[in-house]
Structure formats: structure tokens, C-alpha cells
């Protein structure tokens, strides 16, 4: 042990900065370690545990460290093993749920509980769905969404909080299902993940002797990522550390950063960390502000944004990283140009593709970027999500479109015959398959009519099948006359697909799926405006893209694509943050002060993922159903000083100019002496007095060059010439008669 102590002491004195050293070596009391992004919090937690064992002779068994993921727990265990390779009795390092499970198993007799099984979220959903079906309430309730309500309901009950005001038309059925679910778990000796926390809370509350013994045996408690704790986890921590609101164990140490609290939608309560010092009297706050990840230029951008949040502990991240590379703020003409320029920038980078990340606020934003990467032959992978055209709701709607063109398509038919549910379940499908196999060259419509003629279906099923036939009869007649967007909209409306999403998915997931569908409609509208091939060509192009995506899966070096939420905890050499516009970031759904503060934290998290290079982009226009809608830059961009970024407009760039600029920026030749361009909110105005209906900043369309923005209208002789910035073809002067206002 002496050898390990000498080695560890050397580490503390040479490898830790002064604030880290304070957090590691302080022994007794209540501590709040406010660990800024990239400040080495895992190093501090593991070194603190090691210091207690080596320098204060604390028994390892009396130390508990709680975190949120198995990966984080394993990383801590690994680091402590490096300091103390011969340690036989180890400290407890686990997730909240794992530790609660251990306590419940060990003390089951105190709750008169038999041996129980833990069911995961998927099994809990299946169990509840079976209860819903048994009670004939499938049309009213969705199991996944209902479990989320149950969780909140139970938390308020266990913590004796005021019950939420349920905006529910079927409160009686809700209560009935809740009681039936709890009863079924009890009969089957099941606990779900929520029960692990709630039952442990009650174990402490109802068994004072157990609570006292736990306080006696476990003298040092640490919690990682404290900004992500929810109300029940915060309550558990107090049970494990306090008696009569006074600290009863030797030390409690909460480590976290309210500036990175971005999971309120999962139940995380930022107030837990903000009010920690109030609830734990005498708490010493230790700020870790030295960043070991990013350059100072990147941190300057992050600091300038996050300081506008009111609810936070003030801190200023800094770095002694000698590398210097000015962050780039890029104004693009449109979302199409934004995606195209990003792809071209990546192709110019000599960095490994795996060290590059593209971050965005919502899943639906990925579609246009994915398509640009595919066209540029850039392999990519989705982190925490799946590629746009592989998402369930998109595959469902594609199946409707494909079946319109190909009535022999069995895969598409069986995907959607009961999606949304129309009472045509497994038995119906089995009957249909058998009949189709007997008539293998028939279309699905012909098989359906045979089945109806046999009169073997229940009246309800027969009606549903007839309606399904009608959907396609209408679509088939109109597929050559109607636009793809209109055919797609026909199926969405006729099948009540959006209602199906609301009824069958949690609120946030359903909203994401609706956004994806809106983006799919935008893609179809853009195709309609720029192509003549109709539905067949549209589906062919998507199939080709899907094939290219599958080919890219084998690439060893792929660009990372993810939402900002999925980026938490990761870091990359180059980070590209896209879509910094009002309505995207901050989101339209986050307009109150508290919500805007979380949106700002989300932006901050994105910025601080970057090690060396940071590009932030926004578009002046976005394609919305074939037209270009003007966008406003995000309010967060106004919080970044002009001196902190290199701000460039890309609208006027030629292919040569953007290649030259990006090459200079990548190599660091573009620097602070480059002229900055202020962010200006532009509104359309009329400057032309000539006989044309084209006005400055209007969306126009050209037969060859596609969509663009009119930037100047002038008379030359007897002609009116318009200067147009085209999305894919740069700036051109075109006679007005060749342009159409869209």
C-alpha cells in the first residue's frame, strides 16, 4: 500500500490543478463540485475515492459512488483499479438503479417481499398493453405513453407532492389501468425500473433501524452528473446522508454542472444542483473551470452564450491549450446550401471522418444533411438515432407509396395493412397469405376482393378492408396527375396517421415523428418543384440513397451525426452545429424563460463538444413545401461577440471561392483580422419599378437551375434582368421571362 500511496501522492501533486486538488483532498463535510465541461470530473471523483482510502484509511466498503450509466460506473472502477490494483474489498460504484436493486434484494424481508424479477421498459410496456387490450381500451390508451404518466403519478404519491392536474378525459379508466398494472406486478413479483427507486425510498422511510444502520455503515457518498438527478433520486440522497436535516455521515460530494442540464423532459430537475447548498447546510462549493478539451477561442464562444442564463452558478471556462483556431459562423442562403457546403467542407478536411461531428436540434433536420453527404460520397453514422429513411413512420409512408405503384409488393402490403390498426391482425394476415399463395400472380387488390367475395370475414374486418381498397383506388387513379406531395398527404389524412402517432407514442416521441413526416412532405414538395418523373422517380431516388447508406455502413471512417442531446459526454476534433435559427434552436416549443435557458444550455453543450474547430451555421431561407421561407437567426447568436467568431456570408460564393475560403479556414489562415459581418435581420422589400412581378428577395424558379432567391432586379435596354442566387448553381443573371415566382 505504501508504494501505491507514494505513487498516488505524486499524481495529486503533479497531475491535478489547484481546484481539482481541493476537491480530491478535502475529507469531511458537504461538497458541491461544479465541474465545467471538459474539466476532468471523472478524474476528480476517482482520485477523491482513492485519497479517502489511502490517506485517511477509510474502509472501501463505507464508500458509495452513484452515477447514471453502467459505462460511467465501469470507467470509475477501472481508474480506481489503476491507483489500487491490489484492493480486495472495493468501494460500491454503481448506477442509482443497480444500487437500489442491491438494497432491495438484501433487505427484502423488511418489506415482506418475496423474490422478485425486474422487468425492463419493453416488458413493462408489453404487460400494460395486455391489460389495456383485456379491458378493451386500445383506442383510448397507448402503453408507452401511459407508463410515463404512471411514473409521474407514482412519484407524486410516494413523495407526497401535489398531484399534477391531469388533462385527461378518461380519468376513471386511467386509475383503473394504473391499479390493474400495479396489481399484476404484485401478483407476478415484478418490479419495473421506477419501482427500484420508489421501493428503496420507502425502505428508508418505513424502516428507521435500517436507515440508521445504512448511515452508520456508509460514511462517504458521491454522486456524479448531479444536474441529471430527478426528484426521487434527490430524495434518496437526502435519506442516505441526513437526519433531521443535518449531515450524519462523514462526507457527501455532489459533482455536476447545471450548465449541462438538458434532460428535463426525462424528469431531470436542475433545481437539485442549484439548491444543493441550501438543503445541505455548510456546503463548500468547488469550481472546476480549467478545461482540458477545447481551445480558448471555442470556450470564449461557450462562455459568452451561457452567461446569459440567470439560473446558474457563475463560472468562466478557460484553457491553456496553445492551439488557436477561430470558430466560424456561417450564414447560408438556404438549408440546401447549408447542407451542400457542409459536405464540401468535410471533403476538404484531412481529419479522420470519425473525428468530425454534425450536431442538430431535432431528428428531422438530418434528412437534408444525409442526402448532401450521400451525394458527396461521404460515409456517416447516426449516433443515438437511425437514418431518416429508416425511421418507422417514414418506412410506413414509403410502403403506402410503393404499394400504389406496385400492387404485387408483399413486404409493403403486410407492413401497412394494419398500420394504423384497423382490426386486421395476425389471423387475417394468415388467411390473406394463404389465399395469395394460392393465387401468386394476383395483385393484393385482387386477393382482397376474392376474400371479400368468400364472405369469411367479420363485418368489421370486411369494412376495414373495403376502406383500405378505396384509399388505393383513389391514389392509383390520381398518381399520374397529382404531385407526389399530394399523394403522400392523401394517405396521411385518409389513414389518420398523425392521430395514430399521438395515440401510440409518448408526447415527445410522437412530436418527433410528426416533425419527420413534415420533413418528408417538404422533401416530396421540393422533388415536385424540381423534377418531372413523378412518384416512380421519387421512389427510385430514395431506394438508391438507401442502397448507398447500406454500402457506407462498411466504411471504417464515418462522419458522426446526432442530435445535441445525443452529443452529451462526447467530444470531437471538429464540430459542425447546424440550424441556429429561431424555431429550431431555441425550439418553437420552448418559449418560456426556463425552457429558453435549457435550449441555451443545449447550445452550450454542443459548442463544448469541440476540441479544435467549431463551425456554427444558419440559413436565411428554408424550403417549406416547395417555397423558400425566410428565417431569423437564433437569438443565441446575438450573444456571441463579433470578435469571438469569423462571420461569413455564403450566399454569393462561387464554387472556387468557398473551396478557397474553407481551405484557408481549415489550415487556420483565416483569422481575427478578417472582416466580420454583423447579423442582420433581413426583410423583403420592393426595389423594382419595372413591369415584372419579381421582387427583391422573392423565391423564384428556373427550368434548369431550380430554386433561388432574387437579389437584384434591373432594366437593361428593353429587358428586365434578375440577379438570382441559386441553391445549387451559384449566382446568375437571368432574363425575367425565364423565371417563375414560387
N, C-alpha and C positions, 0 to 999 in steps of 0.2 A: 504493500500500500504506500510505503514511503516513496518509492520510485514514482508511482503514479501521482502522488501529491506534488512532488518536485516538478514533474513534467506539466501538471495542470497549473500550478502557480506561475510557471514560466509563460504558459499560454495566456493566463489572465493579465499578466503584466506587459506582455508584448503584442498580443493579438486583439485586445479589446480597447475600444476608445473609452474616455473617462466616464461617459454616461452609461455605457454598457457595463463597465466595471462596478459602478454603484449598484446597478440592478442585480448583478451577479453576487456581490459580496454582502449586501445587506441581509441580516439574518431574520430578526423577529419584527412583526408588525404587519400592517396592511399596506400594500404597494399597488399602484396603478402604473404600469409601464406603457406609456403612449408611444407605440412603435410605428413611426412613419414608414411609408412604402420603401422597401429595399434596405431597411436599417438593421437587418440581422437579428430579428426577433427569435428565430428558432435557435440560433447560437446562444442567445441570452438565456432562454428557458432551460436548455440542456446544461449550460455551464452553471446556472444557478442551482440546479438539482445536484450536479457533481460537487459543487462547492459546499453544499449542506452536508453531504456525505463525508467528503474528505477533510474539510477544515472545521466542521462543527460536530462531527461524529454523530450525525443524525442517522437513525436507523432507516435504511431504504424503504422498509415496509410501511413507514409512517408518512411517506411522501406520495401524493396523488397529483398527476398532471392530466387534465382533461382537454380534449380537442374535438374537432368536428369530423375528421376523416381518418380512415384506417391508414392511409398513406402518410399523413402527418404524424400519427402515433408511431408508425414504424420508423420514420425518419428520426424522430426523437430517441427512440430506443437504440437505433444504430449509432447515433452520435455519442450517447452516454456510454455505450459499449466500447467506443474508441478511447474514451477517457478512463474507463474502468473495466478492462477486459476480463478481470478475474472475479467480478462481482457475482456472488452466488444468489443472494436474495436481492431481488430487483425492485425498484420503485414501481408503483402502478401507473402506467401510461396508457390511456385508452380514450375512446370516444365517450361522450355522455351516455349514449345508449348501451355501449358494451359494459361500462361500469355499473350502470343501473341494473342490467341483466345479472351481473355477478352478485350484486347485493340481494336481489330478489331470489335468486336460486339458493343462496347461502342461508337466507332468513325466511324461507317460505313458510316455516312453521308459525311464525309470528302473525302471518296473515291468514292462517288456516287454509293455505293454498296447497293443492296437490301439485304433482309435477306438471309443468305447463310447456306448451310449444309456442315459439314466436313465429308469427306469420308476417311475411313481408307485405309491401304495399300491393303487389299484384294479387296475392292470395286474399288479402283483406277485401280488395275490390271484387273478386270472384264471389266471396262469401256474401257480401252485401247485395251483389247483383242477383244472387239466387233468392235472397229474401224479398227483394223488390219484385222479382218475377212471380214468386209464390203468392204475393199479395196483389198481383195484377196491377202494379203501379209503374210499369215500364215507361209509359208515355209521360209520366209526371216527373220521374226522378232518374238521374244518372248516378251510378255508384261512385265514380271517381270524384265528381263534384260534391256529392253528399258526404263523403268521408272528410273532405276539407271542412265542411260545416260542422260535422261531428267533432272534429278536433278542437275547433274554437269553442263550441258548446261545452265540451268536457273541461277545457282549460278554465273557462269562467266558473264552472261548477266547482271544480277542485280548489281553485284559488279564492273562491267566494267573492268573485268580482261581479259587477253589474252585468246582467245578461245583455248581449247585443240585441238591438232592435231588428228582429228578423223580418226582412221584407219578403215574406213568403205567404202565398195564397193557400198553401196546404199545410198549415202548422200542425194540425192534428195528425195527418199522415206522417209528417216529419218525425214527430215524437214517437209515433207507433213504430216506425222503422228503426229509430235510434234504440229504443228499448228492446226490439227484437234482435238487433245486431249485438247489443251487449249481452243479451240472454244466450244467444247462440255461441258467443265466445266463451261464456261461462260454462255452458254445457260441454263444450269441446276442449276445455282447458287451454284456450288460446289467449295470447296477449299480442296486440299489434304494437307497432313502434311507439305510438303515443302512450300506450299503457305502461311501457317500461319506465317512462318519466313520471307519469301520474301516480302509478302504484308505489314507486320509490318515494315520492313526495309524501304519500300517505303512510308509508312505512316509518318515516321520521316523525310525522305528525302524531300518529296514533300509538307510537311505542317510545315513550320518553327514555326508558332504560337503554334501548338500542341506540337512540340518538346520542345519549350521554357517552355510551361506550365508543361510538364512532368518533366523537370529538376527542376522546382520550387516546384512541389508537392512531388517529391520522392527524398529525400535528402541522403538516405543511401542505398547502393546496395551491396549485397553479392552474389557471385556465387560459388557453390560447384563443385567439380570434374572438375576444370578448364582445366586440361590436356585433357579432353574429348570434349572440345568445337571445333566446326568446324569454317570455315571462316565466315559464315553468323552470327553465334551466337556471335563471337568475334566482328564483325562489329556492331551488335545490342548493345552490351555492351558499345562500344565507343559512340554510339548515345545517350545512356541513361545517360552518365556521362560527356562527353567532349563537349566543344565549342571552336573552333579554337585551338584544340589540348591541351587545358588546362582543368583541372578538375573543373567542375562548381558546382557539388553537394558537400555535406559535406564529404562524405567518399565512397570509393569503396574498396571492400575487395574480392580478388580472393583467393580461397582456393583449393589447389590441390597438385599433386606430379608427376612431369614429369617422375619419375622412374616407375610409374604405367600407363603410356600412352601406351595402347596396342590395340587401336581401329582405327588405321589409315585407315584400309580397310572400315570403316564406315564413313570416312570423318574427323575423329578427327585430329587436327593439333597441334602437340606437340610444334611448334614454338609459339603458342599463349601464353603459360605459360612461355616459355623460354625468350620471348621478351617482356613480360608484363611490366617490369620495364623500358624498353626503351620507350615504347609507352605511359606509364603513368609516366611522369616526377616526380621525388621526391618520388617514391615508396619506402616504407620501407619493407624490407624482414624480415620475422619472421620464423625461422626454428623450427619445432616441431620434435625433434629427439628421445625423450623418447618413447619407445614402451611399450604398456600395454598388448600385446598379447603373444609374443613369449619369449622363453628363450634366454639368451645371446649367447649360442652356435649356435642356429639357426640364430640369427642376424649376427653372425660372418661370417657365410657362405653367407648370403644375401649381406652383405657389401663388402665382398671380390670379389663377382661377379660383382655387379653393378658399382663399382668404375672404371671399365674398359670402361664404356661409356663416351664419350667425351662431348656429348650434354646434360648437366645436371647441376643442382645446387648442389654443393658438400654438402653432409650430411652424418653422421655416426649414424645409429640407435643404441640405447643402451637400456638396461632394468635392473631394479633392482629386477627382478623376481629371487627368491632364488633357484628355481628348476634348476637342472642340468641334462642334458641327451644328450650325444654326438650323433650328426647326423651320420647316416650310409650311406656310399657309397658302393653299392653292384655291383660287376661285375659278370654277369651271363654268362653261356656258350651259351645260346640261348634264343630267345624270348619265347620259350615254357617253358624253365626252369624258366625264369623270372616270367612268369605268375603263374606257379605252386608254386614257393617259396612265392610269394605274398599271394596267397590263404592260404598256410600253416602258414605263419606269422599271418595272420588275425585270423585264428582259434586258435592260441596260445594266442592272446591278450585277456585280461579280460575287456578291454574297451568296452563300448557300441558300437555296429556296426555303429550307426548313427554318432559317433564322429570320424570316420575314413573316409578319402577321398583318392581315387586313381585318380591322375591327369595325363593327357597325352596331347600331342601337337595337334593331329588330330583325328577326329572321328573314322577313320578306325582302329586305334590301339586298340579300345575297344574289338574287336571280340575275340581275343585270351585270353584276361583277363576275359571276360564274361564267356567263356567256362570253364576256370580254376575255377572260383568261383562256377559255377553250379556243376561241378564235386565234389567240396569240400563242397557242400550243404550250401553255403554262400549266403544269400539273399542280393540283391543290387538294387539300383535305379539309373537311369540316370538323371543327372541334366542338363537342357538345351539341351537335345537331347533324342533320343529313342534308344532302344537296337538294336544291329546290324541287327538281322534277322527280325526286324520290319520296317527297313528303306525301303522306296518306291522302290528304284532301286533293292534292294535285293529281295523284295517280287515279283517284276515283273519277275526277272530271275528265281526265285523259281517256279513261275507259269508256265513258259516255260518248266522247267524240270519236274514238276508234270504232266503237260498235256502230255508229252512224254510217261510217264508210264501209266497214267490213262486217256484215251480218253473220259470218262464219267464225268470228273471233270468240272462241270459247272462254279464254282467260278473262277477257274484258266482261263478257256476259256474266260469268259467275262471281266476278268481283263486285258488280253493282246491282245484281238482281234483287238483293235485299239490303242495299245501302243507298239511301237511308232505309231503315227497316220498313217493310211493307207486308209482313206476315208470310213471307215466302222463305221459310227456313230450311233446315237440313233435309227434312223428309221431302219437301218439294223439290229441292235440288237433286236429290237421289232419283226421284221419279223422272225429272226432266232429263238427267244424264242418260238414264236407261232408254228413254224414248229417242233421244238424239243419237245414241249409239245404234239404234235400230234403223235410223234414217240419217246416216253420216253425211250425206251430201246436201241436206236441207239447211236452210238458214234458221237462225234462232226464232225468227217470226213464224216460219212455217211449223216448227216444232211446237211453239206456243199455241198456235191455232189448232193443231192436232189435239193437244192436251185439253184445250177448252171444249172441243167437239166431243171428247170422250166423257165429259161431264163427271170426272172423278174428283175434281177439286171442290173444297168447301166454297160457299158463295163468297165469303170474304176474300179468299185467295184468288178466285176467278175474277173478281172485280179489280183486285190489285194488278193482276197480270194484264187485264184489258187496258188499264190506265198506263201501264208500262209500255204496252204496244203503241198506244196513242202518242206518248212522248216521242217515240222514234218515228212514227208515221209523219208527224209534223216536221221533225228535224230533217228527215230524208227528203221530203218534198222541197224544203227550203235551202238545203245545203249548197246548191249551186247559185242561188240568188242572194242568200243572206251572207253577211260578213261572219268571219269566224267568231268575233266577239259577240255577235248577236246569237249565234247558235249556242255558244257556251252559256250565255246569260239565260237562254231558254231552258236549259237543263237545270241550272242553279235555281231558277224560280219554280219550275214545274215540280221539282223534287223536294222543294222546301229545304234545300241543303244547308242554308245558313241557320235555319231553326234547328235542324238536326245537330249542328255543331254546338249550339247553345245548350241543347238538352243533354248532350252526351259527353261533354268535356268541361273541365274546370274553367272558371271565368277567364283566367289569363291564357290558358291553352287555347280555348275557343276563340279568343280575340286574335291570337297569333295566326290561327288557321284562317280566320276571316281576312286578315291582312294578306296572307299568302294568296288567297283566292282573288282579292282585289288586284294584287300584283300580276296574277295570271291573266286577268281580264285586260290589264294595261298592256301586257305583252301581246295579247291577241289583237288589241286595237292598233298597236304600233305595227304589227305584221300587216293588218288590213290596209293601213295607210301607205305601206311601202312595198307591197307585193301583190301580184295578180293571180297567184297559184291556188288560192282558196284553201279549204280545210285539208286537202290531201298534202299540199306542200307544207303547211303549218306543222302537221303531224310528222312528216318526213324529217323536217329540220330538227324537231325535238328528239326524234329517235336517233338521229346522227349525233346530236350532242350527248345523249345518254350513253351511246356507244363509246364516245371519246372519253367521257368521265370514267367509264369502266377500264379503259385502256390506261388512263392516268393512275389508277389505283396501284399499278405495279411499279410506278416510279419511286425511287428511293428518296429523291429530293422534291418535296412538295411545299408550296406556299400554304400557310395556315390561315384559315378563315373561321371567324367566330363572332358571336355577339360579345358586347362589352361584359356582360355578366359572366360568360364562359371564360373570359380572359383573366379573371381574378386569380392571383397566385402564379401567373406565368410571366415570362419575360422573353424579349426578342431583340435582336440587333437593330432591326428596322420595324417600326410600327407605322401603319397607314390607317388613320382614323377618318372614315368617310361619312358624308351626310350630316355635317354640322349646320343644320338648318332648323328654324323654328318648326315645331310639329314633329320633328324626328328626334332631335336632342336639343332642348328638352322635348319629351314626347307630348303630343296633344292631350294625353290622358293624365298629365302631371302638371297641373297649373297652379295648385296651391303652394304656399311658401315651403312647407315641409317636403312636398313632393319635388319641387324645383331643387331644393337642397340635395335630395337624393340623386336627382338627374345630374347635378353638378358633380357630386361625388363619383358618379359613374364615368363622367368625362375625365375626372382626375385619375381614376383607376386606369383608364385607357392610356392616358399620357404617360403614367409612371410604369407602364409595361416596357417602355422603350429604353434600350441600353445606349445606343449611339445615334440613331437617326429617327426623326419624327416628322411625318407628313400629315397635316390636317387639311381635309378638303371639304368644299361645299359647292353646291350648284346654284346658278341663278334661275334655272328652269328645270322642271321635271316633267317627263312625259306622263300625262294623265289622260288615258283613253284617246290617244291619238293627237292630243293637243299639248302644247308646252305651257305649263302653269308657272307663273313667277313665284320664286321662293324668297324668303327673308333669311339672311344669315343668322345663326344661333346667337342669342343674347350672350352666351358664354364667350364668344369670340371678341366681343367688345371689352371683355375683362382682361384681355391679353394686351400688354403694352406694345405699341408699334415697334419698339426697339428689341422686343424679345423674339420676333419671328421675321422671316423673309417672306413677304406677302406678294404673290404674283397672280396676275390675271392670265388665264389660258385661252380666253375667247378668241384672241387674234392670232394665236400661234399657228405657224405652218409646221409641217412635219419636221423640217430642218431645225426650226427654232426650238421646238420642245425637246428634240433629241440633244441639241447643244446645251440647253439650259439644264436638263436633267443630268447630263454627264458632268457638268460643272458643279451642280449641287451635290451629286454623289461623291465626287472627289474632294468636296469642300472648298472649291474655288469661288463659289458664290458665298459672300459673307455679309457682315453687318454694314458694309459701305454701299451695298446695293440699295437702290431706291426702294423705299417702302410705299405701298399703295394702301390708302385707308379704306376701310369697309364702308361702302356707301349703299344705302337702300335705294334701289332704282325703281322708278315707276314709269310706265309707258307714257309717252307724250307724242303729240302730232306735230311734225315739223314740215310736212309736205303740203303745198297748196296746189299740186298738180292734179290732173284728172286720173287719179288712181285710188283704189280703196285700200292700198297697202300703207300702213302707218309704221313709224319707227317703233321697234321692239315688239312688233307683231310676229306671231308664228306663221311661217309660210312653208309651202311645199313645192319642190321641183321634181319633174318626172324622173330625172336621172340622179340628182344629188340628195333627194329625200327632204327631211325636215330641217329647218333652220330658223334663224332669227333675223329679221330685217333691221339693220343698224343705221342705214342712211338711204334716203330717197331723194334723188336729184334729177333734174331735167338736162338732157344733153341733146341739143338740137330739137328734133321733133319726137324724141324718145324719152321715156322715163326709165332710168337705170336705178336698180336697187342693190346696195351692198348687203350681202347676206352672209352670215356666219353659219355654215352648215355643220351639223353634228359630226359627220364623218369625212367631210371633204374640204374643211377649212373655209377661208373667206373668198367669196367670188362676187363679181359684179354681173348682174343678170338683168336683162330687159324685163320690165314688169309684166309684160304679156305672157311670159313663160312661167310666172309664179301664181300660185293659188293660196289665198288666205285660208288658214285652217283654225 
